[in-house]
Amino acid sequence: MKIVIAPDSFKGSLTALQVAEAIEVGLRRVFPDAVIEKIPMADGGEGTVQSLVDATGGKILTAQVMDPLGNRIDAQYGVLGDGITAVIEMAEASGLTRVPPDKRDPRVTTTYGTGELIRAALEHGCRKLIIGIGGSATNDGGAGMAQALGAKLLTANSDQIKPGGGELATLDLIDLSALDPRIAETETVVACDVNNPLTGKQGASHVYGPQKGATPEMIETLDANLSHFDKILQRDLSKSVGHVPGAGAAGGLGAGLMAFLNASLKSGIEIVTEAAQLSKRLAGADLVITGEGQINFQTVFGKTPVGVAKVAKAHNIPVIAIAGSITDDSNGVYDAGIDAMIDILPEPMPLEKAIENATTLTATAAERAGRMVAAGIKIKRH
């Protein structure tokens, strides 16, 4: 019997690899001789770097970069097992958690550090970039990122514009003559699961500005500045990206990556399943076990368990999902390819206790799942 274990992390508790290891422990109690392959997964958000590094035998590297407020920090990125693919989470350098609540102001926060992470990956020899762009503290359209890679975003006085979405109004000219030439030979894929355009009522500033510290007055200014930025991109780079679904992700970084790095935007889980070669590694499997911290109504919208199930169904392999918790509104996952769900809690308990004992609880839940599978095998034989 071949079983593939391909879960997401249990946020705040276990990494995806730790979840997979715990599931294997439980399954071995039922199927001690099974061939088991562990493939840590993610959906493009937090934990994607670690999951893909674990899934491909890659490594984590550290670079010193600028945080959203201009301070120097150490930030991590991953290089996958192929040695040429880098995976970067923009939040590692430019994320909201990098900025204290009382200092959050998208008029001044910058994506410069994300550009520095990209440059570090290029210097390491990577020529494919996978970039997750959730959790940003910024609203600069990726201007800072572009500047870190050599782009000149100039004012009417031929000075580089200052950091932050509040300074985009001063942009007069974009000059790419000094843009890092390695970008031209690099494929960039962006994990993006939102459809917001760059500007307007559904754009970056209006939808995501408030959580980054923007007041209603700031939002109007930031939106107007991104509109100005979009016009300059169209005029100087002949790039019309503002209307593309996902352009408004991460304060407009989606638009910036498309404009300056010719990036393509894709579903996060699709990027991860491809990078981990999930379809190839499922060949010959009899069962797939996936999971995440909580399975709920949102799981069907591009989350890991359903993404894994989609690939498994192409091979006609049954799928069981194990979760920290399962909500009453989660039954839609059955229509999305998951055959059964099981949570790890044998009884009501405080969240802190569940997190503390997550490894043991997950292994026990996997054993229960395995025994149900074994019962099904007996029924079939009978």
N, C-alpha and C positions, 0 to 999 in steps of 0.2 A: 504494500500500500504506500502510495506517495501522497504526502500532505504538504501543501505550501501555506506558510503562515505569513500574511502580508498586512499587518495592522499599522495604523497611525499611532502616534504617541497618546498617552493619557495626560493631557495638559496639566502641568503643575504636580505631576506624580512620577510617571515613568516615560522614558524615551520609547520610541517605536521599537528599537532593538530589545530593550528590556521587556516590553510587552510580549514580543515574539518569543523571547527566551522563557518567560513565565508560561506562555501557552504551550510551548514544547514540553516543559516539565509535566504539565497536567496530561497532555496527550500520551506521553510515554508510559503513564500508569495504565493506560488502556491498550495502546498499540506500541509495545516496547521495540518491535522490530521494523516499524515503519521507516520509510525514507522521508525525512523531514527537511524542507528547505525554508529558511527564514529570509524574508525580503522586507526590511523596514520600509514603510511608506510615509507619505505626507501629501498634502493637497496644495502645496505652493506657499503656504503661510509659515508661521513660526514652526521651527523644527525641520524644515525642508533640507537645510544644509546637513544637519546631523544624520537624517534618515538616508539621504542619497549617498553620503560618505560611507555609512554603515552598509548600505545595500550593495555598493560596488567595490568595496575594499579600498576606498580612497583615503584622504587625509585632511585634517583641519590645519589651516595656516592662519597666521596672525599678521596684521599690518597696522601701522600707526596712521590714523586718519583724523579728519576733522569731524567733530560732532555737530549737531544742528546749530549750535550757538558759537562755533568756531574754536572750541577747546580741542586739544589733541588727546586722543584716546586710542586704546588698542581695540581693534575689531577683527572678527574672524570671518573667514570664508572657506569654502571647501574645494578641493580638487578631487574629481572622481577617479575611479580606478583606471580609466583609460589614459590618464595623465594630461589630457588636453581640454577637458571640460571643467569649467569652474562653476560653482553654484554659490550665489550671493543672495543674502537677504538684505534689502535696503535698510530695514529697520535696525540692523546691527550697527550701522553707521549713522543713519538719519532718522531713527525711529522716535516715536512719541515718548517712549520710556526713557530716552536719553535726556529729556528736558523736564526739570522740576515743574510741577503744576503752576507755580506762581511766576514762571518765566516763559510760559508757552505763548508765542506770538508769531503766527505764520508770516507776518510782514518781514521778519528778520531771519527766520530759520532757513537753512540751506541744505541742498543735497550734495554739496561739494565732497563730503566724505564718501558718499556712494561712488562718485566718480573716481576717488582715490582707490577704493576697493577694486573697481574695474581695472584701473591702471596696474595695480599690484598683480592681478590675475594675468594680465597681458604680459607683464614682465616675467612672470613665472613660466610663460610659454603656452598658456591656454589660448585656444582659438575657437572655442565655443563657450558661450556664457549663458547660464540659466539664472535669471534674476527674479526673485520674489519681491513684490513691491507693496506688500501690506504693512499697515501700522506706522505710516509716516508722520513726522512732525512738521512737514513742509508744505509749501504752496507756491513753489517757485518754477513749476513747469519743467523741472530738470535743468534749469539754467546753471545752477552750481555744479551739477554733475558734468555738464558739458565743458564748463570752464576748467575743471580739474583735468579734463582730457585734452586740453589745448585749444578749445574753441575760444575765439575772442568775441565777447558780447559787449559791444562798445556803445558809449554815450555819444552825444553830439560833439563832445570834446575829445573823442577818441580814447577815453579812459574805459577800463573794464567796469561794467556796472557792479554795484555793491551787492552783497549777499541778501537774499530774501525776496519773497513775492512782492513786497512793497516797493522794490527797486526796479521791477520790470517796466514801469512807466518811463524810465529814463533810457530804455534800450532804443538805439537808433540804427545799429548796423550789426549784422552777424558775419564774422569772417572765419572761415574754416581752414585757412591756409596752414595753420600750425596744429590742426587736429591730429592726434596720434595716428600715424599711418597704419598701425597694426589693426585698427578698427576695420579697415577696408577688407581685411582678410579674415575677419572674425564673424561667426554666426551668433546672433543674439536672440534668445527666446525669452519672453517675459511671461511669468506666471501671473495671470490677471483674471479674476473671477467677478469683476464688476463691469457694468456696461456704461458707466457715466461718461458723457462727452467732456471736453475740456472746460467749456464755459456754459453759462445759462443757469436756470433754476435747478437743473439736474447735474450741474457741473461740479468740478472739484471744490470750488470755494463755498458754494451754497450748501452742498450736502455734507462735506467733511470739515469745512472751516471751523464750525463751532467747537468740535471736540479738540481742536488744536489751539484754542484760545481766541478765536476771532469773534469780535462783536458784530452786530448787524451792519454797522458803518464800515468796519474793516472788510466784511464780506463783499460789499458792493465795490470797494476799491480793488480788492484782490481779483475779483471777477473781471473788472475792466482791464486790469493789468495783464491778465492771461489772454484776454481778447486781443490786446495790443501785441503781445508776444506771438500769438498765432498769426497775426497779419504779417509780422516781420519774418516769421518762418516761411510763410507762403511767398513773400517777395524775394527774400535773399537765398533761400534754399530750395525753392519750388516744391515745398513739402506742405501738403494740405492734410493735416492729421487731427485737427481739433475736433472734428465731428465723428471720428472713429470711436466706436464703443470701446471703453477702457482707457481712452486718452486722458480722462480726468482722474484716473487712479493715482493714489499717492501724491495728491496735490499737483497733478499734471505731469508727474514723472513718466507716466505711460506715453504721453505725447512727446516728451523730450527724448525718450529712448527710441521711439520710432523715427523722429526727425534727425537725430545725431548719430545713431548707431544702426539705422535701418532695421530695427528690431521688429519681430513679429510677436503679437500677443496671442496667447493660447490659454486654455483652461489649465489651472495648476496641476490637477490630478492627471491630466493627459500628459503633461510634460514629465511628471514624475514616473508614471508607468512606462513611458518610452525610455527614459534615461536608465531606469532599473531593468529594462528588457523583460518586463513582467510577462508579456505574452509568450515569449520564447521559453522562459523559465517555468511556465505553467504546463508545458507539453508533457503529457503522460500523467498528470496529477489526477488523483481520485477525489480530492477534497481540498477546498480552500478555506482557511480561517482568516478573517479580517477583523477589524474593530477600530474603535475610537473611544475617547473619554465619555461622550454622551451621544447616543443615537436619538435624534428627534426629527421633527418635520424638515429641518434644514439639511439633513443628511442627503436627501435626494438631489440637492442643488450643488453638485460638484464636490461633495465631501469624499474622503478616502474610501469608506466601505462600499459605496455605490460605484465609485470609479473602478475599484478592484473587481467588483461583481460584474461590471460590464465586460471587462476583459475575460473573466472566467466563463461567462455565458457564451462567449464566442467559441470556447472550447467545450461547451456543454458540461462544465464541472460544477457541482453543487457548492454553495457558499454558506457558511455560518459566520455571523458577526457576534463578537464578544465586546461588551461595553461596560464602562464604569456604571452607567445608568441608562435606562431606556424610558422615554416619556410616552404618555398615552397617545400622542399625535404622530407616532413614528411608523405606523403601519404601511405608509406609502412605500417604504423601502422594499416591501415584498414584491411590488409591481416593478421595482427597479433592479431586480435580479438577486436579492438576498433571500435565501430559502428559510433561514431560521435565525433568531436572535436570542441571546442569553446575557443577563447582566451578572456582575461579579459579586453582588451583595446577597448573602444568604439571609440577612435580617436587617431591619432598620438600624443605622448606626450614624454617629456624627461624621461629617466629611473628613475631619482631621484623622479619625481612626481608620476610615477607608483608605485615605492616602498613605497612612503609615503602614498599612497591611496590604497594599495594592498588589505586591508580587504574589503573596500567598493566595489572596482572594482570586486573582486572575488564573493562577495555576489550577485552583479548585474548580473554577467555572469551566476551564478548558477540559478538565477531567469529566465533568458532568456532560459537556457537549460530546466528548468522545464516547462516553457510555451510551448516549442516545444514538449516535451513529452506529455503534456496535450492535445495539438492539435492532436497528433498522436492517443491518446486514443479516441478522438471524432471521428476521421476518421474511426477508427476500429468499433466503435459502429454504426456509420452512415451506 
